[in-house]
Amino acid sequence: MIFDLIIRKAKIVTPTGVIEGDIGVHKGIISKIGGTIPQKAPVEKDGTGLFALPGTIDMHVHFRDPGNPEKEDFGTGSAAAAAGGVTTIIDMPNTTPSTTTCQALEEKRAAAALKSHVNYGFFFGLTHDNLHEIKNAKNIAGVKVFLAQSTGGLMVHDSATIEKLFELGKFTIFHAEDERIISEHQKKYKGSVDPSIHSLIRSSGAAFEAVKLVLHLAKKHNARVHITHVSSQEEVKELRKFHGPLVSADCTPHHLFLTQSAYHDRGNYVKMNPPLRTNEDRQALWKGLKDGIIQAVASDHAPHTKTEKEKSYELAPAGVPGVETLLPLLLDSVNHGEISLREVARFTSQNPAALLGIQKKGKIEAGFDADLVLVDMEKEMEVGKHGFFTKCGWSPFSGWKLKGWPIMTFVGGQIVYENNAVHKNIRGKEVYFSS
């Protein structure tokens, strides 16, 4: 058998356990795993002492391309992804212009093909009058529905439009916050300048009411729905009631690792939608992951410039970067005994691939794409010590010391990241969705 790439003596994380041995890759496809491969290859990497994980599939990023190149674009965002062990990103529709027409989708597709160092795919946005565009959209991950105002102004909250969308049978992902409750709270707290007010304005009750609406509509229409960035214990409790093959959810690293106490030191730098919650909410998310109520961890990478974040609370935009730190935060949790490497692979790769219907990704298995990351579980480093690949140049976790870091990332068998550098000549490919 001919191999283009061999990774030697790695600890390989598979769905059934960790095995030691070599990984052989031919034409971007994993051909053999485990044991010792006697052949030589043009490219060989020593995996001694390292763990090989399937590349992370981040199913929720905002790369701001097109429209806001000062914050991020497909080049810088995908470089940050590669440095964080992410080999596939799925971009959200609230760009400028929004990805709500087939023309806008094709323009975004062209931009990603030109710039992205990792694999990519796209969600389409729902408006009150674009169902015909959704019908004609080619190869989309699904449709994103914003039930409340957020960056991009794509709010749709009338049930009739959502019910018509369900008829199309698309994978539908919901930003679930109740705009009516948020509007009432905005009036109540108008004039407040403390960033922590954000968690009161966009309360857990607002999230719960929206999730409840979505789940009841889905049950009524026997529709497949996904709740993104779950943030509260009330949401987890409601998701448990509807647990089954038609309902899924994800949560973010910032909701898993931060609480509203972070406003004290970080201010607007931890302002995001939905906002930070209590420690009880944070613990409920971890339990939801462990119990299978929440299936995936996604970054909701949503960068803004430091200049924007340093404005007053009312003017500072919501959103934080996260694609570069998603995997390192979870690896650190492995070292603290809170989660296993197999669970990390399941929540960040295997489950996202299954949810989105991406074939031949998400596992280290013969016949699957060679999207891989080698991690050093002994490496300790401070977040941001050597700067960031994301263009915004900051993180809500800046200064955190984490143990366990990606040191080499492969996309389709090509090395896209190693020695703290991204190989800028490598380009990822568009992924295809069977769902």
C-alpha positions as CSV (number, residue, x, y, z in Angstrom):
1,M,0.0,0.0,0.0
2,I,1.2,3.5,-0.8
3,F,1.1,6.3,1.7
4,D,1.6,10.0,1.3
5,L,1.7,10.6,5.0
6,I,2.4,8.5,8.0
7,I,2.0,9.6,11.6
8,R,4.2,7.3,13.8
9,K,3.6,6.0,17.3
10,A,0.6,8.2,18.2
11,K,-2.1,7.5,20.8
12,I,-5.1,7.4,18.5
13,V,-8.5,8.4,19.9
14,T,-11.2,6.3,18.2
15,P,-14.9,6.0,19.1
16,T,-14.2,2.7,20.9
17,G,-11.0,3.6,22.7
18,V,-7.5,4.7,22.5
19,I,-5.0,2.6,20.5
20,E,-1.3,3.1,19.9
21,G,0.4,2.9,16.6
22,D,0.7,4.5,13.2
23,I,-1.8,6.3,10.9
24,G,-1.3,5.9,7.2
25,V,-2.9,8.4,4.8
26,H,-3.2,8.1,1.0
27,K,-4.6,10.9,-1.2
28,G,-6.1,12.7,1.8
29,I,-7.9,9.6,3.1
30,I,-7.0,7.5,6.2
31,S,-6.0,4.1,4.9
32,K,-4.7,2.4,8.0
33,I,-4.7,2.9,11.7
34,G,-2.9,1.1,14.5
35,G,0.1,-1.2,14.5
36,T,3.4,-0.4,12.8
37,I,3.4,0.5,9.1
38,P,6.5,-1.0,7.5
39,Q,6.4,1.2,4.4
40,K,8.0,4.7,4.2
41,A,6.1,7.8,3.1
42,P,7.2,11.2,1.6
43,V,6.0,12.9,4.8
44,E,6.4,11.3,8.2
45,K,5.6,12.8,11.6
46,D,6.6,11.5,15.0
47,G,3.5,11.2,17.2
48,T,5.4,9.7,20.2
49,G,3.8,10.9,23.4
50,L,1.0,12.7,21.4
51,F,-2.7,12.0,21.0
52,A,-4.3,12.0,17.6
53,L,-7.8,13.3,17.6
54,P,-10.2,13.7,14.7
55,G,-10.1,17.4,13.6
56,T,-12.7,19.5,15.4
57,I,-15.8,20.4,13.4
58,D,-16.9,23.8,14.7
59,M,-20.5,24.0,13.6
60,H,-21.1,27.6,14.6
61,V,-18.7,30.5,13.5
62,H,-19.2,34.0,12.4
63,F,-16.2,34.9,10.2
64,R,-17.6,38.3,9.2
65,D,-16.9,37.7,5.5
66,P,-18.1,39.5,3.6
67,G,-18.8,42.8,5.3
68,N,-16.5,43.4,8.2
69,P,-12.9,42.6,7.3
70,E,-11.6,44.7,10.2
71,K,-13.0,42.0,12.6
72,E,-12.2,38.8,10.6
73,D,-12.3,37.1,7.2
74,F,-12.1,33.6,5.9
75,G,-8.3,33.8,5.8
76,T,-7.7,34.9,9.4
77,G,-10.6,33.0,10.9
78,S,-9.5,29.8,9.3
79,A,-5.9,30.3,10.4
80,A,-7.2,30.7,14.0
81,A,-9.3,27.5,13.5
82,A,-6.2,25.6,12.3
83,A,-4.2,26.7,15.2
84,G,-7.0,25.6,17.5
85,G,-7.2,22.1,16.0
86,V,-10.4,22.9,14.0
87,T,-10.4,21.4,10.5
88,T,-14.0,22.3,9.4
89,I,-16.0,25.4,10.1
90,I,-19.7,26.1,9.4
91,D,-20.3,29.8,8.9
92,M,-23.4,31.6,10.0
93,P,-25.6,33.8,7.7
94,N,-25.6,37.2,9.5
95,T,-22.8,38.8,7.4
96,T,-23.1,41.9,5.2
97,P,-24.9,41.2,3.0
98,S,-26.8,38.4,4.9
99,T,-26.7,35.0,3.4
100,T,-30.4,35.0,2.7
101,T,-30.2,34.8,-1.1
102,C,-28.6,32.3,-3.5
103,Q,-26.5,35.1,-4.9
104,A,-25.1,36.0,-1.5
105,L,-24.4,32.4,-0.8
106,E,-22.4,31.9,-4.0
107,E,-20.4,35.1,-3.3
108,K,-19.6,33.8,0.2
109,R,-18.7,30.4,-1.2
110,A,-16.3,32.0,-3.6
111,A,-14.6,34.0,-0.8
112,A,-14.1,30.9,1.3
113,A,-12.7,28.9,-1.6
114,L,-10.2,31.7,-2.2
115,K,-9.1,32.2,1.4
116,S,-10.0,29.3,3.8
117,H,-7.1,27.2,5.2
118,V,-9.6,24.7,6.6
119,N,-12.8,23.0,5.3
120,Y,-16.0,25.0,5.3
121,G,-19.7,25.0,4.9
122,F,-22.6,27.5,5.3
123,F,-25.9,28.0,7.0
124,F,-28.6,30.0,5.2
125,G,-30.6,32.7,7.0
126,L,-34.4,32.8,7.3
127,T,-36.3,36.0,6.6
128,H,-40.0,36.7,6.4
129,D,-40.0,36.3,2.6
130,N,-37.1,34.2,1.4
131,L,-38.5,30.6,1.5
132,H,-38.1,30.4,-2.3
133,E,-34.4,31.2,-2.0
134,I,-34.0,28.5,0.7
135,K,-35.7,26.0,-1.7
136,N,-33.1,26.8,-4.4
137,A,-30.0,27.1,-2.2
138,K,-27.4,24.5,-3.0
139,N,-25.5,22.5,-0.5
140,I,-26.3,24.3,2.8
141,A,-25.8,22.9,6.3
142,G,-29.3,24.1,7.1
143,V,-31.3,27.2,8.0
144,K,-30.5,29.6,10.9
145,V,-33.5,31.2,12.6
146,F,-33.0,34.2,14.9
147,L,-35.9,34.6,17.3
148,A,-34.5,37.8,18.8
149,Q,-32.4,40.7,17.5
150,S,-28.7,40.0,17.4
151,T,-25.8,41.0,15.2
152,G,-27.1,41.2,11.6
153,G,-30.8,42.0,12.1
154,L,-32.2,38.6,10.9
155,M,-35.0,38.3,13.5
156,V,-38.0,36.2,12.6
157,H,-40.4,35.4,15.4
158,D,-43.8,34.7,13.9
159,S,-44.8,31.1,14.1
160,A,-46.4,31.1,10.6
161,T,-43.1,31.7,8.8
162,I,-41.3,29.1,10.9
163,E,-44.0,26.5,10.3
164,K,-43.7,27.1,6.5
165,L,-40.0,26.6,6.8
166,F,-40.5,23.2,8.6
167,E,-42.4,22.1,5.5
168,L,-39.1,22.3,3.5
169,G,-37.5,19.6,5.7
170,K,-34.3,21.5,6.2
171,F,-32.1,21.1,9.2
172,T,-33.1,24.1,11.3
173,I,-30.9,25.7,13.9
174,F,-32.4,28.3,16.3
175,H,-31.0,31.2,18.2
176,A,-33.7,31.0,20.8
177,E,-34.3,34.1,22.9
178,D,-37.7,35.8,23.3
179,E,-37.6,39.3,21.8
180,R,-40.8,40.4,23.7
181,I,-39.2,39.7,27.1
182,I,-35.9,41.2,26.1
183,S,-37.7,44.4,24.9
184,E,-39.5,44.7,28.3
185,H,-36.2,44.3,30.2
186,Q,-34.5,46.9,28.0
187,K,-37.1,49.4,29.0
188,K,-36.8,48.4,32.7
189,Y,-33.0,48.7,32.8
190,K,-32.6,51.6,30.3
191,G,-29.7,53.9,31.3
192,S,-27.7,51.2,33.2
193,V,-24.0,51.3,32.2
194,D,-22.7,48.2,34.0
195,P,-22.1,45.4,31.4
196,S,-23.5,42.8,33.9
197,I,-26.9,44.2,33.2
198,H,-26.8,42.2,29.9
199,S,-27.5,39.0,31.8
200,L,-30.7,40.6,33.3
201,I,-31.9,42.1,30.0
202,R,-31.4,38.9,28.0
203,S,-32.5,36.7,31.0
204,S,-32.6,33.0,31.2
205,G,-36.4,33.3,31.2
206,A,-36.2,34.8,27.7
207,A,-34.1,31.9,26.5
208,F,-36.4,29.3,28.2
209,E,-39.6,30.8,26.6
210,A,-38.1,30.8,23.2
211,V,-36.9,27.2,23.5
212,K,-40.2,26.1,24.8
213,L,-41.9,27.7,21.7
214,V,-39.5,26.0,19.3
215,L,-39.9,22.5,20.9
216,H,-43.6,22.7,20.9
217,L,-43.8,23.8,17.3
218,A,-41.4,21.0,16.3
219,K,-43.5,18.4,18.1
220,K,-46.6,19.8,16.4
221,H,-45.1,19.5,12.9
222,N,-42.8,16.4,13.6
223,A,-39.9,18.7,12.6
224,R,-36.2,18.3,13.1
225,V,-34.8,21.2,15.2
226,H,-31.5,22.2,16.8
227,I,-31.1,24.7,19.6
228,T,-27.8,26.4,19.5
229,H,-25.7,28.0,22.3
230,V,-27.9,26.6,25.1
231,S,-27.0,28.7,28.2
232,S,-29.3,27.9,31.1
233,Q,-30.6,25.1,33.3
234,E,-34.2,25.9,32.4
235,E,-33.4,25.2,28.7
236,V,-31.6,21.9,29.6
237,K,-34.6,20.8,31.6
238,E,-37.0,21.6,28.7
239,L,-34.8,19.8,26.3
240,R,-34.9,16.7,28.5
241,K,-38.7,16.6,28.1
242,F,-38.4,16.5,24.3
243,H,-35.3,14.3,24.1
244,G,-35.3,12.2,20.9
245,P,-34.0,11.9,17.4
246,L,-35.7,15.1,16.2
247,V,-34.3,17.4,18.8
248,S,-30.6,18.3,19.3
249,A,-28.6,21.1,20.9
250,D,-25.1,22.6,21.4
251,C,-23.4,24.8,23.9
252,T,-20.4,27.1,23.8
253,P,-17.1,27.1,25.7
254,H,-17.8,30.5,27.1
255,H,-21.0,29.2,28.7
256,L,-19.2,26.1,29.9
257,F,-16.3,27.9,31.5
258,L,-17.4,31.4,32.5
259,T,-20.2,32.8,34.6
260,Q,-21.6,36.3,35.0
261,S,-19.0,37.0,37.7
262,A,-16.6,37.5,34.7
263,Y,-18.2,40.9,34.0
264,H,-16.3,42.3,37.0
265,D,-12.9,41.9,35.3
266,R,-13.7,41.6,31.6
267,G,-16.7,44.0,31.2
268,N,-17.9,44.2,27.6
269,Y,-15.2,41.6,26.6
270,V,-17.6,39.0,27.9
271,K,-20.8,40.5,26.4
272,M,-22.4,38.0,24.1
273,N,-25.8,36.7,23.1
274,P,-27.1,34.8,24.9
275,P,-25.2,36.2,27.9
276,L,-23.3,34.6,30.7
277,R,-25.4,32.9,33.4
278,T,-24.9,31.5,37.0
279,N,-22.6,28.8,38.1
280,E,-25.7,26.5,38.5
281,D,-26.5,27.1,34.8
282,R,-22.9,26.3,33.9
283,Q,-23.0,23.0,35.8
284,A,-26.3,22.1,34.2
285,L,-24.7,22.5,30.7
286,W,-21.9,20.1,31.7
287,K,-24.5,17.6,33.0
288,G,-26.5,18.0,29.8
289,L,-23.5,17.1,27.7
290,K,-22.7,14.1,29.9
291,D,-26.3,12.9,29.7
292,G,-26.5,13.3,25.9
293,I,-29.2,16.1,26.1
294,I,-26.6,18.5,24.5
295,Q,-24.7,16.8,21.7
296,A,-22.1,19.2,20.7
297,V,-19.8,22.0,21.7
298,A,-19.4,24.8,19.2
299,S,-17.5,28.1,19.6
300,D,-20.0,30.7,18.3
301,H,-16.8,32.5,17.3
302,A,-18.1,36.1,16.9
303,P,-15.1,38.6,16.9
304,H,-15.3,42.3,17.3
305,T,-12.5,44.9,17.5
306,K,-11.0,46.0,20.8
307,T,-12.1,49.6,19.9
308,E,-15.7,48.4,19.6
309,K,-15.6,46.4,22.9
310,E,-14.2,49.3,24.8
311,K,-17.2,51.5,24.1
312,S,-20.0,52.0,26.6
313,Y,-22.2,49.0,27.4
314,E,-25.1,50.1,25.2
315,L,-22.8,50.7,22.2
316,A,-20.4,47.7,22.5
317,P,-21.5,44.8,20.2
318,A,-22.2,41.4,21.6
319,G,-19.9,38.5,20.7
320,V,-16.6,36.9,21.5
321,P,-13.9,35.0,19.6
322,G,-13.6,31.3,20.4
323,V,-12.5,29.1,17.5
324,E,-8.9,29.2,18.6
325,T,-9.6,28.2,22.2
326,L,-12.5,25.7,21.9
327,L,-10.3,22.6,21.9
328,P,-7.6,23.8,24.3
329,L,-10.2,24.6,27.0
330,L,-11.7,21.1,26.7
331,L,-8.2,19.5,26.7
332,D,-7.5,21.3,29.9
333,S,-10.7,19.8,31.3
334,V,-9.4,16.4,30.4
335,N,-6.3,17.0,32.4
336,H,-8.5,18.0,35.4
337,G,-10.5,14.8,35.1
338,E,-13.8,16.5,34.2
339,I,-14.1,14.9,30.7
340,S,-12.4,12.2,28.6
341,L,-10.6,12.5,25.3
342,R,-13.2,10.2,23.7
343,E,-15.9,12.6,24.9
344,V,-14.0,15.6,23.5
345,A,-13.9,13.8,20.1
346,R,-17.5,13.0,20.3
347,F,-18.7,16.5,21.3
348,T,-16.5,18.4,18.8
349,S,-16.2,16.1,15.9
350,Q,-18.2,12.9,15.7
351,N,-21.5,14.4,16.8
352,P,-21.3,17.6,14.7
353,A,-20.6,15.4,11.6
354,A,-23.6,13.3,12.4
355,L,-25.9,16.2,13.1
356,L,-25.0,18.0,9.9
357,G,-24.9,14.9,7.7
358,I,-21.2,15.3,6.8
359,Q,-19.9,12.1,5.3
360,K,-16.5,10.6,6.0
361,K,-15.6,13.1,8.7
362,G,-15.7,13.1,12.5
363,K,-13.7,9.9,13.3
364,I,-10.3,8.4,12.9
365,E,-11.3,5.4,10.8
366,A,-10.1,3.8,7.6
367,G,-11.9,5.4,4.6
368,F,-12.5,8.7,6.5
369,D,-10.9,12.0,5.5
370,A,-7.5,12.7,7.1
371,D,-8.6,15.7,9.1
372,L,-6.5,15.2,12.2
373,V,-5.0,17.0,15.1
374,L,-2.0,16.0,17.2
375,V,-2.2,17.3,20.7
376,D,0.3,17.4,23.5
377,M,-1.6,16.8,26.7
378,E,1.5,17.9,28.8
379,K,2.0,21.3,27.1
380,E,1.1,24.2,29.4
381,M,0.6,27.6,27.9
382,E,-1.1,30.9,28.7
383,V,-3.9,31.9,26.4
384,G,-2.6,34.8,24.2
385,K,1.0,34.6,25.4
386,H,2.2,34.4,21.8
387,G,-0.6,36.5,20.3
388,F,-3.6,35.3,18.4
389,F,-4.3,34.2,14.8
390,T,-7.8,35.7,14.9
391,K,-7.7,39.2,13.5
392,C,-9.5,40.8,16.5
393,G,-6.5,39.9,18.6
394,W,-8.1,39.0,22.0
395,S,-10.0,36.3,23.9
396,P,-12.3,36.3,26.9
397,F,-9.8,33.7,28.2
398,S,-6.7,35.8,27.8
399,G,-4.3,35.0,30.6
400,W,-5.8,31.6,31.4
401,K,-3.1,28.9,31.8
402,L,-4.3,25.7,30.0
403,K,-2.7,22.3,29.9
404,G,-3.2,20.4,26.6
405,W,-2.7,22.1,23.3
406,P,-2.9,21.2,19.6
407,I,0.6,21.2,18.1
408,M,-0.1,19.9,14.5
409,T,-3.3,20.1,12.4
410,F,-3.9,18.2,9.2
411,V,-6.6,19.0,6.6
412,G,-7.1,16.3,4.0
413,G,-3.7,14.9,4.9
414,Q,-2.0,18.2,4.5
415,I,-0.2,19.9,7.3
416,V,-1.9,23.3,7.8
417,Y,-0.5,24.1,11.3
418,E,2.7,23.2,13.1
419,N,5.4,24.9,15.2
420,N,3.0,27.7,16.0
421,A,2.7,28.7,12.4
422,V,-0.1,28.3,9.8
423,H,0.9,27.1,6.3
424,K,-0.8,29.8,4.3
425,N,-0.6,28.0,1.0
426,I,-3.0,25.2,2.2
427,R,-6.7,25.5,1.2
428,G,-9.5,23.5,2.7
429,K,-12.5,22.3,0.7
430,E,-16.2,22.8,0.9
431,V,-18.0,20.0,2.8
432,Y,-21.1,18.4,1.5
433,F,-24.3,17.6,3.5
434,S,-26.5,14.6,3.1
435,S,-29.2,15.8,5.5
